[in-house]
Amino acid sequence: MSANPAIENHGELVSLDPLVNLLADDMKAVNAMILQRLASDVPLIPELAGHLIAAGGKRIRPMMTLAGAQIAGGSAHAVGLATAVEFIHSATLLHDDVIDESNLRRGRDTANALWGNEASVLVGDFLFARAFELMVEAGDITVLGQLANASARITEGEIKQMTIAGMPDTPQDAYFDVITGKTAILFAAAAAAGAELAGANDDDVAVMHDYGLQLGLAFQIMDDAMDYGVSSSSMGKNTGDDFIDQKITLPVILAWQDGGANDREFWQRTMGDGNFTDGDLATAQAILASHDAIDRSIAIAGDYANAAIAALSRLSSPGQSQMPIIAALAAAARFSAARQN
């Protein structure tokens, strides 16, 4: 996969590193709180949850909370709220892997592959409960409402994804509705909640919500494009998982819309009917390439990344002290549509 030409970087930084570096101390505190709040008299809980969380990942959702708080000057409760966001995300991953029957996550065996579905679902429930404890401790009812609503929207997004599974003729609007709920809404709520907690005005809270939403859409579209175009070792999951799981994503929708009768027959047999044979993934990749569906999807991700950057320009009179975090958020947006993993 090549760099995304749709990103208006003009020589500007395309990296998550500035955000990671600026938030390093707070993220150390988040990681410490994660370990503290995983404590339980039931040893399986910290063991199973710790397996997933120790696998790492970019931790970009809790970073959204910390960055949102920094935009408004910071908050003593930002670390706890960022931990809650990571617990919400981790709980959804545990549940997703059970639903998808996945056996690889971030390059490691999934929790359900090691401990079984029942344990994974119950530990996911435990993480949701811990998240809501932390949200209550933040002491802001508006923030609690934002993240509670996001948690409900995530579940709705996952259910909507199930309803379009195996339907390669799904319209783009339905796909974007799914990824807004299952992915982008938590990015948005995390960023907005951090700003709200730190006392930002309503306009700036709305800006951070919009930034997070556009960033989350770019991330998910790139994930969906990479499923067909990046090696398993780079992704930390099996190449073609979405294909085998009959998940309808943007590249397939674009190829279906542009395809002739033979292409559509292939998509219906495989992703529609679940009738797979040897070599079908390679055929799918060839069809996608013939319609430029991967690169077109990446270009759309770039459009959302640019929209995230544009949102930052609407922040009300940021001071000099906010300039580094704003620049880091812009670099993270460019990264979201140019990453390889």
C-alpha positions as CSV (number, residue, x, y, z in Angstrom):
1,M,0.0,0.0,0.0
2,S,1.3,3.4,-1.0
3,A,1.0,6.7,0.7
4,N,-2.4,8.4,0.5
5,P,-2.3,11.2,-2.0
6,A,-5.6,12.6,-0.7
7,I,-3.9,13.8,2.5
8,E,-3.0,17.4,2.3
9,N,0.2,17.1,4.1
10,H,2.3,19.6,2.1
11,G,5.4,18.4,3.9
12,E,3.7,18.4,7.3
13,L,4.3,15.5,9.7
14,V,2.4,12.3,9.1
15,S,2.9,10.5,12.4
16,L,1.3,9.4,15.7
17,D,4.6,10.1,17.5
18,P,4.1,13.7,18.5
19,L,0.8,12.8,20.2
20,V,2.4,9.8,21.9
21,N,5.4,11.9,23.1
22,L,3.3,14.8,24.4
23,L,1.0,12.4,26.3
24,A,3.7,10.0,27.5
25,D,3.5,10.8,31.2
26,D,-0.3,10.8,31.3
27,M,-0.3,7.5,29.4
28,K,2.0,6.0,31.9
29,A,-0.5,7.0,34.6
30,V,-3.3,5.5,32.5
31,N,-1.4,2.2,32.2
32,A,-0.8,2.1,35.9
33,M,-4.5,2.8,36.6
34,I,-5.4,0.0,34.2
35,L,-3.4,-2.5,36.2
36,Q,-4.9,-1.1,39.5
37,R,-8.5,-1.3,38.3
38,L,-8.0,-4.8,36.9
39,A,-7.5,-6.1,40.4
40,S,-10.0,-8.8,41.4
41,D,-10.3,-11.6,43.9
42,V,-11.1,-13.8,40.8
43,P,-7.6,-14.4,39.2
44,L,-9.0,-15.2,35.8
45,I,-10.3,-11.6,35.4
46,P,-6.9,-9.8,35.5
47,E,-5.2,-12.7,33.7
48,L,-7.6,-12.7,30.7
49,A,-8.1,-8.9,30.5
50,G,-4.4,-8.3,31.0
51,H,-3.6,-10.6,28.1
52,L,-5.6,-8.4,25.8
53,I,-4.4,-5.1,27.2
54,A,-0.8,-6.1,27.4
55,A,-0.9,-6.8,23.7
56,G,-0.7,-3.0,23.4
57,G,-2.3,-1.4,20.4
58,K,-2.0,2.3,19.7
59,R,-4.1,3.3,22.7
60,I,-5.4,6.2,20.5
61,R,-8.8,6.3,22.2
62,P,-7.6,7.2,25.7
63,M,-5.1,9.6,24.0
64,M,-8.1,11.3,22.5
65,T,-9.5,11.9,26.1
66,L,-6.1,13.2,27.3
67,A,-5.7,15.5,24.2
68,G,-9.2,16.8,24.6
69,A,-8.4,17.7,28.2
70,Q,-5.2,19.4,27.2
71,I,-7.0,21.6,24.7
72,A,-8.9,23.1,27.6
73,G,-5.9,23.3,30.0
74,G,-6.0,19.9,31.6
75,S,-8.0,18.1,34.3
76,A,-7.0,16.1,37.3
77,H,-9.6,13.5,36.4
78,A,-8.4,13.0,32.8
79,V,-6.3,10.0,33.5
80,G,-9.2,8.2,35.1
81,L,-11.5,9.0,32.3
82,A,-9.0,7.9,29.7
83,T,-8.7,4.6,31.6
84,A,-12.5,4.2,31.4
85,V,-12.3,4.8,27.6
86,E,-9.7,2.1,27.2
87,F,-11.8,-0.3,29.3
88,I,-14.8,0.4,27.1
89,H,-12.7,-0.3,24.0
90,S,-11.2,-3.5,25.4
91,A,-14.6,-4.8,26.5
92,T,-15.9,-4.4,22.9
93,L,-12.8,-6.2,21.5
94,L,-13.4,-9.1,23.8
95,H,-17.0,-9.3,22.8
96,D,-16.2,-8.8,19.1
97,D,-13.7,-11.6,19.0
98,V,-16.3,-14.0,20.4
99,I,-18.9,-12.9,17.9
100,D,-16.4,-13.1,15.0
101,E,-14.8,-16.4,16.3
102,S,-11.4,-14.7,15.9
103,N,-8.3,-16.4,16.9
104,L,-5.7,-13.6,16.4
105,R,-5.7,-10.1,17.8
106,R,-2.7,-7.7,17.6
107,G,-0.6,-10.7,16.6
108,R,-1.5,-12.8,19.6
109,D,-4.0,-15.5,20.4
110,T,-7.4,-14.0,21.3
111,A,-8.7,-14.3,24.8
112,N,-11.6,-16.5,23.6
113,A,-9.2,-18.8,21.8
114,L,-7.3,-19.3,25.1
115,W,-10.0,-19.2,27.7
116,G,-13.2,-19.7,25.9
117,N,-16.2,-17.6,24.9
118,E,-18.0,-17.5,28.2
119,A,-15.0,-16.2,30.1
120,S,-14.3,-13.6,27.5
121,V,-17.9,-12.2,27.5
122,L,-18.0,-12.1,31.3
123,V,-14.6,-10.3,31.6
124,G,-15.8,-7.9,29.0
125,D,-18.8,-7.2,31.2
126,F,-16.4,-6.7,34.1
127,L,-14.4,-4.1,32.1
128,F,-17.6,-2.2,31.2
129,A,-18.5,-2.1,34.9
130,R,-15.0,-0.8,35.8
131,A,-15.4,1.8,33.1
132,F,-18.6,3.1,34.5
133,E,-17.1,3.3,38.0
134,L,-14.3,5.5,36.7
135,M,-16.8,7.7,34.8
136,V,-18.8,8.3,37.9
137,E,-15.6,9.1,39.8
138,A,-14.9,11.9,37.3
139,G,-17.9,13.6,38.8
140,D,-19.3,15.2,35.6
141,I,-22.8,14.0,34.6
142,T,-22.4,15.4,31.1
143,V,-19.3,13.3,30.5
144,L,-21.0,10.3,32.0
145,G,-23.9,10.8,29.5
146,Q,-21.5,11.2,26.6
147,L,-19.6,7.9,27.2
148,A,-22.7,6.0,28.2
149,N,-24.4,7.0,24.9
150,A,-21.2,6.1,23.0
151,S,-21.3,2.6,24.7
152,A,-24.9,2.1,23.5
153,R,-24.0,3.3,20.0
154,I,-21.1,0.9,19.8
155,T,-23.5,-2.0,20.4
156,E,-25.9,-0.7,17.9
157,G,-23.1,-0.4,15.3
158,E,-22.1,-4.0,15.9
159,I,-25.7,-5.2,15.6
160,K,-26.1,-3.3,12.4
161,Q,-22.9,-4.8,11.1
162,M,-24.4,-8.3,11.7
163,T,-27.5,-7.3,9.8
164,I,-25.6,-6.4,6.6
165,A,-23.2,-9.4,6.8
166,G,-23.4,-11.5,3.7
167,M,-25.1,-8.7,1.7
168,P,-22.5,-7.5,-0.9
169,D,-25.2,-5.2,-2.4
170,T,-25.2,-3.1,0.8
171,P,-25.3,0.7,0.0
172,Q,-22.5,2.9,1.2
173,D,-24.8,4.8,3.6
174,A,-25.4,1.6,5.5
175,Y,-21.7,0.9,5.8
176,F,-20.9,4.4,7.1
177,D,-23.7,4.1,9.6
178,V,-22.1,0.9,10.9
179,I,-18.6,2.2,11.2
180,T,-19.8,5.5,12.8
181,G,-21.4,3.5,15.5
182,K,-18.9,0.7,16.1
183,T,-15.7,2.7,15.8
184,A,-15.9,6.5,15.2
185,I,-18.4,7.3,18.0
186,L,-16.0,6.3,20.7
187,F,-13.2,8.4,19.2
188,A,-15.6,11.3,19.2
189,A,-17.0,10.8,22.7
190,A,-13.5,10.3,24.1
191,A,-12.2,13.6,22.7
192,A,-15.3,15.5,23.6
193,A,-15.5,14.1,27.1
194,G,-11.9,15.1,27.8
195,A,-12.6,18.6,26.7
196,E,-15.8,18.8,28.7
197,L,-14.1,17.5,31.8
198,A,-11.4,20.2,31.5
199,G,-14.0,23.0,31.2
200,A,-13.9,23.7,27.5
201,N,-16.7,25.8,26.1
202,D,-19.5,24.2,24.2
203,D,-18.1,25.1,20.8
204,D,-14.7,23.6,21.5
205,V,-16.3,20.4,22.9
206,A,-18.2,20.2,19.7
207,V,-15.0,20.7,17.7
208,M,-13.3,17.9,19.5
209,H,-16.3,15.6,19.0
210,D,-16.1,16.3,15.2
211,Y,-12.4,15.8,15.1
212,G,-12.7,12.5,16.9
213,L,-15.6,11.4,14.6
214,Q,-13.7,12.1,11.4
215,L,-10.5,10.5,12.8
216,G,-12.4,7.4,13.8
217,L,-14.0,7.1,10.3
218,A,-10.5,7.4,8.7
219,F,-9.1,4.7,11.0
220,Q,-11.9,2.2,10.3
221,I,-11.9,2.7,6.6
222,M,-8.1,2.1,6.6
223,D,-8.6,-1.0,8.7
224,D,-11.1,-2.3,6.2
225,A,-8.8,-1.5,3.2
226,M,-5.8,-3.1,4.9
227,D,-7.7,-6.4,5.5
228,Y,-7.3,-7.1,1.8
229,G,-3.9,-5.4,1.1
230,V,-1.5,-5.9,4.1
231,S,0.2,-9.0,5.4
232,S,-1.0,-10.7,8.6
233,S,2.3,-9.9,10.3
234,S,1.8,-6.2,9.7
235,M,-1.9,-6.1,10.8
236,G,-1.7,-8.4,13.8
237,K,-4.7,-10.4,12.4
238,N,-5.2,-12.8,9.5
239,T,-5.3,-11.2,6.1
240,G,-8.8,-11.7,4.6
241,D,-10.6,-12.2,7.9
242,D,-13.3,-9.8,6.8
243,F,-13.8,-11.7,3.6
244,I,-14.1,-15.1,5.3
245,D,-16.4,-13.6,8.0
246,Q,-18.6,-12.1,5.2
247,K,-18.2,-8.6,6.6
248,I,-19.3,-6.0,4.1
249,T,-16.8,-3.2,3.9
250,L,-16.1,-0.3,1.6
251,P,-13.8,-2.0,-0.8
252,V,-16.3,-4.7,-1.5
253,I,-19.2,-2.2,-1.8
254,L,-17.2,-0.2,-4.4
255,A,-16.3,-3.4,-6.3
256,W,-19.9,-4.6,-6.3
257,Q,-21.2,-1.3,-7.5
258,D,-18.8,-1.2,-10.4
259,G,-18.8,-4.9,-11.2
260,G,-20.4,-6.8,-14.0
261,A,-22.5,-10.0,-13.7
262,N,-19.4,-12.3,-13.2
263,D,-18.0,-10.1,-10.4
264,R,-21.3,-9.9,-8.6
265,E,-21.8,-13.7,-9.0
266,F,-18.5,-14.2,-7.3
267,W,-19.3,-11.8,-4.4
268,Q,-22.7,-13.5,-3.9
269,R,-21.3,-17.0,-3.9
270,T,-18.6,-16.1,-1.4
271,M,-19.6,-13.2,0.9
272,G,-23.3,-13.7,0.2
273,D,-23.7,-17.5,0.5
274,G,-20.5,-18.3,2.4
275,N,-19.5,-20.8,-0.2
276,F,-15.7,-20.5,-0.3
277,T,-13.2,-22.5,-2.3
278,D,-9.4,-22.4,-2.5
279,G,-8.1,-19.3,-4.2
280,D,-11.2,-17.2,-3.5
281,L,-9.3,-14.6,-1.4
282,A,-6.8,-14.1,-4.3
283,T,-9.7,-13.8,-6.7
284,A,-11.3,-11.2,-4.4
285,Q,-8.1,-9.2,-4.3
286,A,-7.8,-9.3,-8.1
287,I,-11.3,-8.1,-8.5
288,L,-10.8,-5.3,-6.0
289,A,-7.6,-4.3,-7.8
290,S,-9.4,-4.3,-11.2
291,H,-11.8,-1.7,-9.8
292,D,-9.1,0.2,-7.9
293,A,-11.4,-0.4,-4.8
294,I,-8.6,-0.4,-2.2
295,D,-6.9,2.8,-3.4
296,R,-10.3,4.5,-3.7
297,S,-11.2,3.5,-0.1
298,I,-7.8,4.9,1.1
299,A,-8.6,8.1,-0.7
300,I,-11.9,8.4,1.1
301,A,-10.1,7.8,4.4
302,G,-7.9,10.7,3.4
303,D,-10.9,12.9,3.0
304,Y,-12.0,12.1,6.5
305,A,-8.5,12.7,7.8
306,N,-8.5,16.1,6.1
307,A,-12.0,16.8,7.7
308,A,-10.5,16.1,11.1
309,I,-7.7,18.5,10.5
310,A,-10.2,21.2,9.3
311,A,-12.2,20.7,12.5
312,L,-9.2,21.8,14.6
313,S,-9.1,25.1,12.8
314,R,-12.5,26.0,14.4
315,L,-11.1,25.9,18.0
316,S,-11.8,29.2,19.7
317,S,-8.7,31.3,20.2
318,P,-6.3,28.6,21.3
319,G,-3.3,29.9,23.3
320,Q,0.3,29.3,22.6
321,S,0.4,26.4,25.1
322,Q,-2.2,24.5,23.0
323,M,-0.3,24.8,19.7
324,P,1.8,21.6,20.3
325,I,-1.2,19.4,21.0
326,I,-3.1,20.8,18.1
327,A,-0.2,20.1,15.8
328,A,0.1,16.6,17.2
329,L,-3.6,16.0,16.6
330,A,-3.2,17.1,13.0
331,A,-0.2,14.8,12.5
332,A,-2.3,11.9,14.0
333,A,-5.1,12.6,11.5
334,R,-2.7,12.5,8.6
335,F,-1.3,9.2,10.0
336,S,-4.8,7.7,10.3
337,A,-5.1,7.6,6.5
338,A,-1.5,6.7,5.7
339,R,-0.6,4.0,8.1
340,Q,0.5,0.5,7.2
341,N,-0.7,-1.3,10.4
